[in-house]
Amino acid sequence: MRRENIHLTLAFLGDTPVARIPKLLALSRGVEFSPMRLQLDRVGYWKHNRILWCGASEDPPALAALVDALRKRLDAAAIAYDRTPFVSHLTLMRNAAGLPPAPLWAQLIWEVRDFALVRSTRTDGRVTYQIVERFSADCA
């Protein structure tokens, strides 16, 4: 996974028409949340889609509140998204053969101070993520 593509998906919108972007921006701008620390302390492998990932054993309450607030706003606006229960994880590698036999892993702390509406595009077989807009935490 290229560094610029590492992200934590809060709500996966799939193939969303460009015309919906202004509405998505408006509902995202109103979400209040606090800065948080996400402790990435485990590594896993999803065999069904061959994804090597890292994640948190326990999500901070502020993260759960942020995901809930975003999803409630999407519901109220009748915007479709993947309703799979949220699992905090970062994709490290796609098409992985499995979990490395003895992974060298150190716990990481991710300081979360904003979230973003991100648009993905595929060019020449590569996925690129473009940040449409960032939304900062209430730092008061």
N, C-alpha and C positions, 0 to 999 in steps of 0.2 A: 504494500500500500504506500503510495507516495505521501509524503508528509503533508502536503497541502490538501489532501483528501481525507485526512483523519478528522472524524467528527462523531458526535453523539446525537442520534436521531431521537427527537422528542415526540414527533408525530410525522409519520410517513404519508405524504400526500399522493404519491404516485404521479401519473400523467395528468397534471392539472393544467387546464387552459391558461394561457398567458393573460387573458382578460380577467382572471380571478386574482391576479397578483395585487392590484390596489386594495381589494377587500381583505386579503390575507395580511397585507401591511397594516391596514387600519386596525384589525383585531389584535395583531401582535403588539402594536404600539401601546395598547392599554393594559398589558399584562404587567403586574407588579411582582417582583420577586427579590429575594435577598441574595447577596453574594454567598457562595458556598464552596466547600472543599469536597471534591469527589475523590475518595480513596480507591484507586485501582489496585486491587490486591489479589486478583485471581486471573488465571488464563484458562481458556477452554477451546473446544473444537466442536463445531456443529457438522456432523457427518453428512446430513441431508443436503446441505448446500456448500460443503467443503470450506467453511469459514473458520479461520483461527482468530480468536478474539481475546481481549482482556476486559475485565469488568470489575464492578464493585460487589463485594459480599453483602453490603448494606448501603442502600441509598440514603443520603441525608434527607431529612424531612422537607427541606426547601426544594429539592429536586422533584420529589413526588408532588409537591404543591404546584410547582411550575408546570409539570406535565399535565396535571389535572386541570389547571386554569386554561392552558392552551386547548386541550381537548374539549372542555366545556364551551369555549368560544367557537370552536369549529362546529360543534353540534348545533349551537344556537344559530349559526350562520348557514346551516345545512351544507357544509363543505365536507365531502367524503375524505376519509383517511383510513389507514389500516388500523383496525380496532384491536389488534393483537395486544395483550397486556404488555406494558412497558417493561423492558429489561435493559438496564444501563449497560452498554458495552461499546467498545471501540473495535472495529474490524482492523485486524493487523495484516491479514493475508487472505486473499480469495484463491480458490482452487488449491487449497493446501492439501497435502497428502495425509495429514493427521496432526496430532499433537506431537511436538518434538519429544524424543525419548527422555531427555533430561533438560528441560528448558531452564535457561538462566533467567531468572525473573526477580526483579526488585520491585517492591511496592512503589507506586507512583502516586503523587498527589496532584490533582488537576484543580487549579483555582478557577472557579466559574464566576465570571463577572458579567457575562452577556450571553445572549443566544442570537441566532440569525435565521432569516428566511434564506434558504439556499436552493439554487436551481442547478440541476445536473444536466449535462449535455454529453452526448457520445460523438466523438470525432475520431475518425480513423481507428475505430475499435477501442479507444481509450475514453474513460469517463472523466469528466472534468467538472468540478463544483465551482459555481460562481455565487458569491455572497450578494444577495439583492439588497439586504439591509440588516444591520445589527441593532439589537435592543439591549440597553444596559440595565444592570440591576440597580435597585434603589440603594444607594450607598449611604443613606442618612443614618 
